[in-house]
């Protein structure tokens, strides 16, 4: 019993109070695991959208063009590229926000 009293006093807990239930600590870890597990679909979708963006850029010849050269896109190509880039950016911001919320951090900066 003296070990409990010393430990409780060191942690700022009232004397003669038992340590926290280990089962409660496990539940907290389970909640944390569930919060991060819930991010998987969002992260996978974000990565897939970025793959689509890079694939489009590659098929349009934007990833391997010689330096100093220009590449002209059609209106349709430009619209598609802009849409996919904006969607990928939005998804990555959503994933970032969800990640910081799972950590309990402020993601506003």
N, C-alpha and C positions, 0 to 999 in steps of 0.2 A: 503494500500500500504506500510506503514512503515514496517509491518511484513515481507513482501517479501524481501525488501531491507536488513533488518537485517539478515534474514535467508540466503540470497544469499551471503552476505559478510562473514558470518560464514562458509559457505561451499566453499569459495574461488571462487565463481562465480561473474562475473561482476555485478555491481549494475544495478537495473532496468530491470534485466532479469527475466522472470517468472520462476517458478519452473518447473522441467521436467513434461512432459505430463504423467499423470497416466496410460494412455493406453500403452505407451512405456514400463513401468515397468511390466505391465501384459504380454506383448509379451515376455519379457525376462523370466518371470516365466514360460510361456508356452513353450519356447524353452528348458528351463532346464527340465521341466516335460517330454517333448518329448525325450530328450537325455536319461533320466533314464528309460522311458517307453520302449525305444528301446533296453535296456539291458535285458529285461525279457526273450526273447527266449534263449539268450546265457546263462543266469544264470540257467534257467530251464534245458537246455541241460547239463550243467556242473554238476548240482545236480543229474540228472538222470545217468550220466556216473559214478559218484562216488557211487551211489546206485548199479549200475551193478558191480563195482569193489568190493564193500563190499559183495554183494551177491555171487560173484564168490569165494571170500576168504572164506566165510562161507560154501559154498557147498564143498569146497576142504578141509574143516576141519582146516583152518588156524586161525580162530578167537576163537576157544574154545579148543585149544590143551593144555595139561598140561604143566606147566613150566618145562623146562629141557628136553623136548622131541623133537625129530626131525620129520619133515614131508618131505617126498620125493615126488616131483611132476614129472609127466611124461614130456617128452619134449613138447608135445602138450599143456598140462596144463600150463607149464612154459611160453611158447610162448604167449598163450592167456592172461595170467595174466600180463605179461610184456607189451603186446600191450595195454590192457585196462588201465593199470596204467600210461603208457606214454601218452595215449590219454586224460585221466582225468587230468593229470598234465598240458598238453598243453592247454586244454580248460580252466582250472582254471587261467592260466597265461593270456590267451586272455581276460577272464572276468575281471581280475584285471586291465589290461591295459585299457580296454574300460570304466571301472568304473572311473579310474583316469582321463581319457580324458574327460569324461562327467563332472567331477568336475573342469576341467581345470588345473589339477595338473600334475607334472612330475612323471611318474611311472617307471623311469629308475632305481631307487634304490630298 
